Every structure is written in C-alpha cells, then in structure tokens.
C-alpha cells in the first residue's frame, strides 16, 4: 500500500494550507480501521491530528453523461471539498495496472465492489469504462503515485516488490497513468483503463501531450519490470472458435494447496460464487468463474496463482497480448 510517510507528507501539506484532513478508504475485505492500522497509516493519522473516516454509506448518484447513468459512491467521499488520490504503483491481473484511475475504485463501499465485478463479468472493457467514469466523476484535485517501491508480477495479490524510486504527481489521472506506463515500459493499451481513455480520445493519454517536470524518466526507469500475466488474448476470434478454446485462450486462478489454509475469504468474496471448500480442498467452478481475480487479490495468504492456457502462453511469447 502507499507508504505511511507519503500519507504524512500530504496530511501536513494540507494542514499547512489551512485544511482539515480526513483519511479514508474502503478495503475489499476486513474492517477499514484494522487494515489502516496494519499497513502503518493509523499511527500517522493519530500523530498528525488528522481524522480517520471509513467509507460506510453508499449513495447512488447520476453519472455525468457517460455510458453509466448511475454510480455508487461513498457519501464520505462525496462530502469532501477536495479529494487527493494516493495510489501505489502496482500491477493488476485484470486491469493491467493499479494506478491513478483504478485507485478511485476505493470510493465504492466494501462489498458493492463485488457486485460491480459481477455486473461486468468477463468484459474488461465494460469494467474499465466504469472505473474511468467513476474516477472522472470524483475528479481528484491531485493524484500522487507512490512508486518508490512498486509491485511487479501478478499483482495485486501475488506480486513482488521492486524498487523504482519514483513519485508521479499530476492533476490528471490519465497523465499519471500514462507516465507510469512509459516508466515501466508498458504499452498503454495493456492497461484497460487507459485503453478506454484512448479509445474515447480523452486528454492526457499520450506522452507527447504531457509536460514533464523533474528527473528524466530514463534516469528512473527500472532495468527490468515484470508485468502481470495476460489473462486473455487481445485479438479477436470468431465466437465458434472462442468457446471451445476458452480454457486455452484465458488464464484462471489456481489454488496452491501447500499455502491455502482454507480460511474461506476467497469463497465469501467471489462475485459469481464459483468457489467452495469441499473435502478439505478449495475448488473452483471454471464454467462460472469470470476471471476477475478478486480471489487472488483478496487472499490474505497469497495462496492463488495464475495459470495461463497454452494458446495464451504462446500468444504472449509472440508479443500479441
């Protein structure tokens, strides 16, 4: 998660400007206060005199003329005069990258996130557009990305820390995400929220349109960075081929029995209810699984890996995913 000292620096800057600071989030599992304390942010809130504000009350609001006519947002976020967005730079199995745009999903209260995943199903474009319209509706005044220690690999549930040493800040979430992709040598089209923004020609999605201030990107770029494994192919196939080849063309979560403690958190959090514990083993109904990887993201033990189908592996080898 975002380093507590970055949270401290932002709190103190806002306080110096005369603002009252409320710090909040809505985790997918667990109680907000326990999560904030476990990741080291609660002591910072207490030491600075800021106020911890868990997101508990969901409000349905009309959208701003996009595809989604209504959005569900925490009232605590809507009541704020100014929103500051503090994401961690992490890979994401479903969306490609968790950064400025995706981080605003934290403004959706708890288990309502699960319902939105279920509504989107396997349609990544639908889910990415919802995230984009949600983020634009909230329109944070500043997005500051903690990329000092980032995450690579199969994040956010099974990724690995990697030193990057960068902070990225902008009033534009799209610009932040675009610069992050360039920094990590990722195609913006591999990040579904940026792809949605590019397809609708939103501003801030092209490096040539962004003015950079600070250290040159080349000086910060890590030598190697492992993206999350692709979970499906991005080129089209006729429907009569897709269905029989589904297993080979997609990735799926795979339990590691040596690590799994059968706590049942994934079962409770699975949007399509495709998981169960039977005969002391975690079992997944892949006909129902929508490949959202919520189970992997929310597993407190890192017991779910990503298993790519054969054709998906081959496609990735040739650079087509």
Backbone torsions as a table, in degrees:
resi	resn	phi	psi	omega
1	UNK	NA	172.2	179.1
2	UNK	-58.5	135.5	-175.0
3	UNK	-64.2	137.0	-178.9
4	UNK	-55.5	-32.6	-178.5
5	UNK	-70.9	-27.1	173.6
6	UNK	-70.3	-41.0	175.4
7	UNK	-60.6	-42.5	178.8
8	UNK	-59.9	-46.5	-178.2
9	UNK	-61.0	-40.4	179.7
10	UNK	-69.4	-42.7	177.8
11	UNK	-57.1	-48.8	-176.9
12	UNK	-65.8	-36.4	178.0
13	UNK	-65.2	-41.4	178.9
14	UNK	-67.5	-40.6	178.8
15	UNK	-64.1	-39.4	178.0
16	UNK	-63.8	-28.3	178.1
17	UNK	-83.9	0.2	177.4
18	UNK	94.7	10.7	-177.2
19	UNK	-91.3	154.2	172.0
20	UNK	-96.6	127.2	-171.1
21	UNK	-102.8	126.1	170.7
22	UNK	-113.7	129.0	-179.9
23	UNK	-112.7	125.7	-177.6
24	UNK	-151.3	167.1	176.4
25	UNK	-168.2	172.3	175.6
26	UNK	-137.2	97.4	-178.6
27	UNK	-70.1	157.2	178.7
28	UNK	-68.8	-33.0	177.2
29	UNK	-135.0	158.0	176.6
30	UNK	81.9	166.6	177.3
31	UNK	-82.6	139.2	-175.1
32	UNK	-53.6	-46.2	-176.2
33	UNK	-63.1	-40.0	179.5
34	UNK	-65.3	-41.4	-179.6
35	UNK	-65.7	-45.2	-178.9
36	UNK	-64.3	-37.1	178.4
37	UNK	-70.7	-40.9	-177.9
38	UNK	-63.6	-35.7	-177.9
39	UNK	-88.7	6.6	171.3
40	UNK	87.2	7.2	-177.6
41	UNK	-87.5	-29.9	-178.6
42	UNK	-59.5	-43.7	176.5
43	UNK	-58.0	-36.5	178.0
44	UNK	-64.9	-43.2	178.3
45	UNK	-60.0	-44.8	-178.3
46	UNK	-68.4	-40.7	-177.9
47	UNK	-69.5	-31.6	-177.3
48	UNK	-90.9	-10.1	-178.1
49	UNK	80.0	13.7	173.9
50	UNK	-74.4	174.9	-178.2
51	UNK	-117.4	127.9	174.5
52	UNK	-81.0	128.4	-176.3
53	UNK	-128.8	95.8	177.1
54	UNK	-68.1	146.4	178.5
55	UNK	-88.8	111.9	-174.0
56	UNK	-125.7	-26.6	-174.6
57	UNK	-106.9	117.8	-179.1
58	UNK	-91.9	135.6	179.9
59	UNK	-124.8	135.8	175.4
60	UNK	-92.9	124.0	-177.6
61	UNK	-124.4	152.2	176.7
62	UNK	-70.1	141.7	176.6
63	UNK	-70.0	-178.4	-176.9
64	UNK	-106.4	44.2	174.6
65	UNK	84.3	13.4	177.8
66	UNK	-89.4	-153.3	179.9
67	UNK	-72.0	-35.8	-175.7
68	UNK	-93.4	115.9	-176.7
69	UNK	-74.1	-26.1	-179.4
70	UNK	-136.6	146.8	178.1
71	UNK	-129.6	145.2	177.8
72	UNK	-105.8	118.1	-172.4
73	UNK	-135.3	147.9	177.3
74	UNK	-65.3	132.6	178.9
75	UNK	-59.7	-35.3	-178.6
76	UNK	-59.8	-32.8	177.6
77	UNK	-74.9	-43.5	-179.2
78	UNK	-63.2	-29.6	-178.5
79	UNK	-77.7	-12.3	-178.2
80	UNK	-73.4	143.0	176.2
81	UNK	-75.2	-37.0	-178.1
82	UNK	-137.7	137.3	177.4
83	UNK	-111.7	129.6	173.2
84	UNK	-115.5	126.2	-172.5
85	UNK	-101.8	120.4	-174.8
86	UNK	-121.4	74.3	-179.6
87	UNK	-80.8	159.7	169.5
88	UNK	-98.3	143.5	179.4
89	UNK	-80.0	107.1	-174.5
90	UNK	-141.3	148.1	170.1
91	UNK	-72.8	158.5	-179.0
92	UNK	-144.3	123.1	-175.0
93	UNK	-56.8	-39.4	-175.5
94	UNK	-86.1	-45.9	-172.6
95	UNK	-99.4	-9.3	179.4
96	UNK	98.2	-47.2	-177.3
97	UNK	-152.6	138.0	169.2
98	UNK	-100.7	115.6	-179.1
99	UNK	-147.7	-135.3	-173.5
100	UNK	-61.8	-52.3	-176.0
101	UNK	-68.2	-52.4	-175.6
102	UNK	-62.3	-32.4	-177.0
103	UNK	-62.9	-24.9	-178.9
104	UNK	-70.9	-8.2	173.7
105	UNK	-62.5	-18.9	176.1
106	UNK	-64.5	-13.7	177.4
107	UNK	-80.6	-4.9	174.8
108	UNK	-91.4	131.9	-172.8
109	UNK	-71.5	124.9	168.5
110	UNK	31.7	-117.2	-172.2
111	UNK	-70.4	-9.4	175.4
112	UNK	-66.3	-22.7	173.8
113	UNK	-59.8	-40.3	-179.7
114	UNK	-60.0	-42.8	-179.2
115	UNK	-63.3	-38.3	179.2
116	UNK	-68.8	-36.7	174.5
117	UNK	-61.2	-43.8	-178.7
118	UNK	-65.9	-38.4	178.8
119	UNK	-63.2	-38.2	-179.9
120	UNK	-75.7	-30.1	-178.0
121	UNK	60.8	-133.1	-179.6
122	UNK	-90.7	5.2	-176.9
123	UNK	-84.7	94.9	-178.3
124	UNK	-66.9	-34.3	179.7
125	UNK	-63.0	-41.8	178.6
126	UNK	-62.3	-47.3	-177.6
127	UNK	-66.6	-42.0	179.9
128	UNK	-63.6	-39.9	179.2
129	UNK	-66.3	-37.9	176.0
130	UNK	-61.4	-44.8	178.7
131	UNK	-61.3	-41.7	-179.1
132	UNK	-64.7	-46.1	-179.0
133	UNK	-68.9	-34.5	175.5
134	UNK	-63.3	-47.8	-179.0
135	UNK	-63.0	-41.6	-179.9
136	UNK	-68.7	-33.6	176.9
137	UNK	-62.4	-43.4	-177.8
138	UNK	-76.6	-31.7	170.9
139	UNK	47.5	65.9	179.7
140	UNK	-59.0	144.3	-179.2
141	UNK	-69.8	-27.5	-179.9
142	UNK	-149.4	138.2	170.0
143	UNK	-118.2	122.2	179.9
144	UNK	-122.5	114.0	-175.1
145	UNK	-96.0	126.9	174.2
146	UNK	-84.3	101.2	176.8
147	UNK	-115.7	23.9	177.2
148	UNK	-64.3	-60.1	167.9
149	UNK	-112.6	111.3	-178.0
150	UNK	-97.1	-175.0	176.1
151	UNK	-123.4	134.2	175.3
152	UNK	-119.9	173.4	179.5
153	UNK	79.5	-151.2	-170.7
154	UNK	-85.3	64.8	178.0
155	UNK	-78.1	170.9	-2.1
156	UNK	-86.9	-6.2	-175.2
157	UNK	-86.7	-31.7	-174.6
158	UNK	-130.4	29.4	179.5
159	UNK	-84.8	178.2	-179.3
160	UNK	-126.6	143.1	177.9
161	UNK	-68.3	145.1	177.0
162	UNK	-145.2	135.0	-179.4
163	UNK	-77.3	125.6	174.3
164	UNK	-117.8	-40.8	175.0
165	UNK	78.4	31.6	-176.6
166	UNK	-125.1	144.1	165.2
167	UNK	-115.8	133.5	-179.4
168	UNK	-122.8	125.1	-177.5
169	UNK	-134.5	142.8	177.9
170	UNK	-167.1	160.8	169.9
171	UNK	-78.6	-15.7	-177.9
172	UNK	-104.5	119.4	176.5
173	UNK	-65.2	-37.9	179.2
174	UNK	-62.3	-41.2	-179.5
175	UNK	-65.3	-42.0	177.9
176	UNK	-58.9	-46.7	-178.1
177	UNK	-67.7	-36.1	178.9
178	UNK	-65.6	-44.4	178.4
179	UNK	-65.4	-38.9	177.7
180	UNK	-60.4	-42.6	177.9
181	UNK	-62.0	-44.5	179.9
182	UNK	-63.6	-41.3	179.3
183	UNK	-59.5	-39.5	-175.3
184	UNK	-96.2	6.3	-177.7
185	UNK	59.6	38.1	176.3
186	UNK	-101.9	140.4	172.9
187	UNK	-69.3	133.4	176.7
188	UNK	-59.8	-23.1	178.6
189	UNK	-74.6	-12.9	176.3
190	UNK	-84.9	-8.4	177.1
191	UNK	-106.9	111.3	-166.7
192	UNK	-64.1	-32.3	177.7
193	UNK	-68.4	-38.6	176.7
194	UNK	-70.5	-36.5	176.6
195	UNK	-59.2	-43.8	178.1
196	UNK	-62.4	-39.6	179.1
197	UNK	-67.6	-39.8	178.6
198	UNK	-65.8	-41.1	-178.4
199	UNK	-63.9	-28.8	178.9
200	UNK	-100.4	12.0	173.6
201	UNK	56.8	41.6	175.6
202	UNK	-75.2	155.9	-178.6
203	UNK	-73.2	155.2	173.7
204	UNK	83.9	13.7	-175.7
205	UNK	-106.5	5.3	179.9
206	UNK	-129.8	132.1	-175.9
207	UNK	-57.9	-34.4	-178.1
208	UNK	-67.3	-15.6	179.8
209	UNK	-97.7	2.2	-174.6
210	UNK	-110.8	128.6	175.2
211	UNK	-89.2	121.9	-178.1
212	UNK	-100.1	133.6	176.1
213	UNK	-124.1	132.4	-179.7
214	UNK	118.3	-158.6	-177.8
215	UNK	-63.6	143.2	175.6
216	UNK	-61.0	144.4	-179.5
217	UNK	-58.9	-38.6	-178.1
218	UNK	-60.1	-28.3	-179.6
219	UNK	-75.8	-18.8	-177.0
220	UNK	-105.3	-18.3	-171.9
221	UNK	-62.4	126.6	179.5
222	UNK	-67.7	151.0	-179.5
223	UNK	-61.7	-42.1	178.0
224	UNK	-135.6	145.2	175.2
225	UNK	-147.1	123.8	-178.6
226	UNK	-93.4	114.4	175.1
227	UNK	-71.5	166.8	173.3
228	UNK	-65.5	147.2	176.8
229	UNK	-60.4	141.4	174.0
230	UNK	-63.5	142.2	-179.8
231	UNK	-105.5	-6.9	171.5
232	UNK	-163.4	172.2	179.4
233	UNK	-86.6	149.9	-177.6
234	UNK	-101.9	3.4	175.0
235	UNK	-103.5	153.7	-171.6
236	UNK	-86.7	149.9	174.2
237	UNK	-134.7	152.7	175.2
238	UNK	-59.8	146.6	-177.9
239	UNK	-57.7	-34.0	-177.3
240	UNK	-68.8	-17.8	175.2
241	UNK	-94.3	-34.0	-176.6
242	UNK	-60.1	-45.1	-173.1
243	UNK	-63.3	-51.6	-179.5
244	UNK	-69.1	-21.6	-178.1
245	UNK	-99.0	8.6	-173.4
246	UNK	-53.3	-46.6	-177.0
247	UNK	-61.4	-38.2	-176.4
248	UNK	-81.7	-20.3	-175.9
249	UNK	-96.9	-5.6	-176.4
250	UNK	-127.0	167.1	171.5
251	UNK	-104.2	163.1	179.3
252	UNK	-149.3	155.0	176.3
253	UNK	-72.0	139.0	-178.1
254	UNK	-129.8	118.4	-179.0
255	UNK	-66.7	142.0	171.5
256	UNK	-100.7	103.3	-174.6
257	UNK	-62.1	-23.6	-179.2
258	UNK	-74.7	-21.7	-178.1
259	UNK	-104.8	-34.6	-175.6
260	UNK	-60.9	130.4	178.5
261	UNK	-106.0	8.5	177.9
262	UNK	59.4	40.5	179.8
263	UNK	-73.2	-22.4	176.4
264	UNK	84.3	5.3	-179.2
265	UNK	-62.8	-39.7	179.2
266	UNK	-66.1	-38.5	179.7
267	UNK	-62.2	-44.1	-179.2
268	UNK	-69.9	-26.6	-174.0
269	UNK	-97.9	-5.0	-174.9
270	UNK	-71.7	116.2	-177.5
271	UNK	-55.6	-47.6	-179.1
272	UNK	-88.9	7.9	-178.8
273	UNK	54.0	51.9	-177.7
274	UNK	-97.7	5.2	-175.3
275	UNK	-121.3	149.4	175.6
276	UNK	-156.0	159.0	174.0
277	UNK	-106.0	120.1	-177.3
278	UNK	-142.4	135.4	-178.8
279	UNK	54.1	40.4	179.5
280	UNK	56.4	36.4	174.2
281	UNK	-140.4	145.7	174.2
282	UNK	-81.1	125.3	-178.2
283	UNK	-121.7	144.6	-178.0
284	UNK	-124.8	130.1	174.4
285	UNK	-89.5	99.8	-173.7
286	UNK	-74.1	-12.4	172.7
287	UNK	-71.9	-27.8	179.1
288	UNK	-96.0	-24.3	-176.8
289	UNK	-59.5	131.3	-179.3
290	UNK	-100.1	5.9	176.9
291	UNK	59.8	38.3	176.6
292	UNK	-83.4	-18.5	179.4
293	UNK	61.3	23.9	172.7
294	UNK	-59.3	-37.4	-179.5
295	UNK	-59.5	-44.4	-179.5
296	UNK	-68.1	-41.2	-178.6
297	UNK	-64.6	-37.7	-172.5
298	UNK	-96.9	-7.1	-179.5
299	UNK	-64.7	120.7	-178.0
300	UNK	-74.5	-6.5	-175.5
301	UNK	-115.8	-1.4	-178.7
302	UNK	63.9	38.7	-172.3
303	UNK	-96.8	8.7	179.1
304	UNK	-121.1	124.5	179.5
305	UNK	-103.5	173.7	178.3
306	UNK	-107.9	120.2	179.4
307	UNK	-108.1	113.0	179.4
308	UNK	-86.2	141.8	172.8
309	UNK	-67.7	159.4	-174.3
310	UNK	-59.0	-49.1	-177.8
311	UNK	-66.7	-31.5	176.7
312	UNK	-66.5	-40.8	176.8
313	UNK	-61.7	-44.1	-179.8
314	UNK	-64.6	-42.2	178.8
315	UNK	-60.2	-43.2	178.6
316	UNK	-64.4	-35.7	179.5
317	UNK	-61.3	-36.9	-179.4
318	UNK	-90.4	8.4	174.3
319	UNK	73.5	28.2	-175.9
320	UNK	-104.2	2.1	178.2
321	UNK	-105.5	NA	NA
